[in-house]
């Protein structure tokens, strides 16, 4: 019997890699998105804020696992109300539809965000760290977590909190793709913020692997960081990228990109993740940068 996974936001940056991970493992993959995609089999056009469009999930897909990635994710998005409509209310509508379905999934993985921890706590953060969201995106994700808890006694929910991750295909709105794009274009100058802050960066292919392993292990009721546990300064990222490309680039610090009271070191603690799915080898940042530069 072939297992069936439903991935919301399957055409997005993360969704494409997660879909590929499950296909390689022999699963039947169904994807969803708000736009039509007539060229993609196993795809449903749904709008999380139009509950009637969610009915085929139960009637057609009958998923064994649901991975909910669909979200308004760019922190600098123009309209903050979209965060709440999509990330919070949209998730509520999805959970309502799954709860009404005759076929019960074995695991429902909801993507929250490490942004809920805020930026005022130094060091490695584990899942017991007190949330301290400082923007609408983070608040919408934390609200989604609380909404999900209303279904904990009815649906097999797992919540994950991904830290920073990157890879080929990520928007240049994000930091590392911006750096890579400037170097690939052989530009002489790039403007960035504080070069000495350090962050936890993972490879999107590792993140996709984590979603697959969590679907297999189904640690119901848990909240789990997805992270490498290895902080890198922005200065280190630039040094690695320029060394790999043999293209020096002048870095100018733009005061507009420097946040007041910014935490110097912030990364996740992956201990719980490793306890739940076992030791997993991770892709070094150098290999991720090389992959992106050569793409």
TORBA-865332 format. One line per field, with one value per residue (C-alpha): x, y, z; residue number from 1. Coordinates in steps of 0.25 Angstrom, whole numbers. Each point is the difference from the previous one (the first is absolute). Example, Ala and Ser with C-alpha at 12.3 -4.5 7.8 and 13.67 -1.06 7.14 Angstrom:
% residues 2
c1: (49|6) $
c2: (-18|14) $
c3: (31|-2) $
resi: (1|2) $
//
This chain:
% residues 295
c1: (0|5|0|-6|5|-7|9|-6|8|7|4|8|14|-1|-11|7|11|-9|-8|12|5|-13|0|14|-5|-12|-11|-12|1|-12|3|-9|1|-8|3|-4|11|-6|13|2|-7|-4|-3|-11|-3|-5|-2|3|-10|-11|-4|-8|12|6|-10|7|11|-8|-8|11|13|-3|15|7|9|-2|11|-5|10|-9|2|3|15|8|1|0|-13|-8|-13|1|-14|3|9|-12|-10|9|9|-10|-14|4|6|-12|-9|9|0|-16|0|9|-8|-13|6|-4|15|9|14|11|8|-2|13|-2|11|1|13|12|-4|-9|12|2|14|3|5|15|6|-6|-15|-8|-15|-2|5|-11|-6|2|-4|3|-7|-13|5|5|-13|-8|8|0|-15|-1|7|-11|-11|6|-1|-15|1|11|-11|-6|11|15|7|15|5|14|7|11|11|7|2|4|3|-2|-13|-2|-4|11|-9|8|14|8|-6|2|15|1|-7|9|13|-6|-2|14|-5|11|-8|-11|-8|-3|-3|9|10|4|-14|0|-12|-4|0|-5|0|-15|3|3|-13|-8|7|-5|-14|0|7|-10|-12|6|2|-13|4|-15|-2|15|6|13|11|6|14|15|4|12|1|7|3|-5|15|3|-10|5|15|-4|-8|11|10|-8|-3|14|-8|3|-11|0|-10|-6|-8|-13|-6|-14|3|6|-11|1|3|3|4|14|-1|-13|-2|-8|2|-3|1|-15|0|12|-7|-13|6|14|13|0|12|-2|6|11|-3|12|-7|-13|7|8|-13|-7|12|1|-15) $
c2: (0|14|10|14|13|14|12|13|11|-11|10|9|-1|-10|-7|-4|-7|-6|-6|-6|-6|-8|-4|-6|-8|-5|8|5|15|9|15|13|14|12|1|-10|-10|-8|-6|-7|-13|-2|15|7|15|4|13|-1|11|-6|-13|-5|-2|-9|-11|-8|-2|-10|-6|-1|-1|-7|3|-9|12|15|10|14|10|10|14|14|-1|13|8|13|-3|13|-4|-6|-4|-11|-7|-2|-4|-10|-5|0|0|-8|-11|0|-3|-11|-7|2|-7|-12|-1|-2|-10|-15|-4|4|3|-7|13|15|8|15|10|11|8|3|14|-2|0|15|6|4|-14|-4|-13|-14|0|-13|-2|4|15|10|5|15|4|13|1|-3|-13|-5|3|-7|-12|-1|3|-12|-9|4|-2|-14|-4|1|-13|-8|-9|-3|1|-6|13|3|14|4|13|1|9|7|-9|3|-7|1|7|8|15|11|6|-9|3|-11|-1|15|-2|-11|8|11|-9|-7|13|4|13|8|5|-6|8|-8|2|-4|-10|-6|-6|-15|-8|-15|-4|-13|-6|-1|-14|-3|6|-8|-12|4|1|-14|-6|6|-5|-14|1|9|5|5|12|4|14|-1|9|-3|6|-4|5|7|15|8|15|7|4|-15|-2|10|-5|-14|5|8|-10|-10|9|7|13|11|9|13|0|13|0|7|6|-2|-15|0|-3|6|-9|-11|-14|-3|-15|-8|-15|-12|-12|-12|-10|-3|-2|-10|-7|-2|-4|-5|6|6|5|15|7|10|15|-1|-11|8|13|-8|-6|13|7|-11|-1) $
c3: (0|-4|11|-4|4|-2|0|0|-6|-9|-11|10|3|11|-5|-13|8|10|-12|-6|13|1|-14|1|11|-8|6|-9|1|0|-1|2|-3|-2|-15|-11|-5|-11|-4|14|3|15|2|6|-1|13|8|15|2|-8|8|-11|-9|11|-1|-11|10|7|-12|-10|7|13|5|10|3|-2|0|1|-6|-7|7|-3|5|-4|12|-8|-7|-3|6|15|0|-10|10|9|-11|-6|11|12|-6|-12|9|8|-12|-4|13|0|-13|4|13|-8|-10|1|-3|12|-3|8|2|-3|0|1|-3|10|1|9|-2|12|9|-3|0|14|6|-3|-2|-4|1|3|-1|14|-3|3|-13|-2|-14|-5|-13|-6|-8|14|7|-11|1|16|-1|-10|10|11|-10|-4|15|-1|-9|8|6|-14|-10|0|0|0|0|-6|2|-11|1|-12|-12|-14|-13|-15|-4|12|-2|0|11|9|5|-6|-14|0|2|-9|-11|1|-1|-12|-7|3|7|7|12|9|11|13|14|12|-5|14|4|-1|-4|-1|-15|-6|-14|-5|-4|15|4|-11|6|14|-5|-6|13|9|-9|2|15|3|13|3|9|-1|-4|-6|-5|-14|0|-1|13|-7|0|-11|0|-12|-2|-1|-10|-9|2|-4|-12|-5|2|-8|-11|0|-2|11|3|8|11|5|13|-3|13|-5|1|14|11|13|12|-10|7|-4|0|-2|-4|3|9|-9|12|0|-15|1|11|-7|-14|3|-4|-14|-8|-4|-12|4|-4|-9|-8|-1|-5|-10|-5|-1|-7|-10|-3) $
resi: (1|2|3|4|5|6|7|8|9|10|11|12|13|14|15|16|17|18|19|20|21|22|23|24|25|26|27|28|29|30|31|32|33|34|35|36|37|38|39|40|41|42|43|44|45|46|47|48|49|50|51|52|53|54|55|56|57|58|59|60|61|62|63|64|65|66|67|68|69|70|71|72|73|74|75|76|77|78|79|80|81|82|83|84|85|86|87|88|89|90|91|92|93|94|95|96|97|98|99|100|101|102|103|104|105|106|107|108|109|110|111|112|113|114|115|116|117|118|119|120|121|122|123|124|125|126|127|128|129|130|131|132|133|134|135|136|137|138|139|140|141|142|143|144|145|146|147|148|149|150|151|152|153|154|155|156|157|158|159|160|161|162|163|164|165|166|167|168|169|170|171|172|173|174|175|176|177|178|179|180|181|182|183|184|185|186|187|188|189|190|191|192|193|194|195|196|197|198|199|200|201|202|203|204|205|206|207|208|209|210|211|212|213|214|215|216|217|218|219|220|221|222|223|224|225|226|227|228|229|230|231|232|233|234|235|236|237|238|239|240|241|242|243|244|245|246|247|248|249|250|251|252|253|254|255|256|257|258|259|260|261|262|263|264|265|266|267|268|269|270|271|272|273|274|275|276|277|278|279|280|281|282|283|284|285|286|287|288|289|290|291|292|293|294|295) $
//
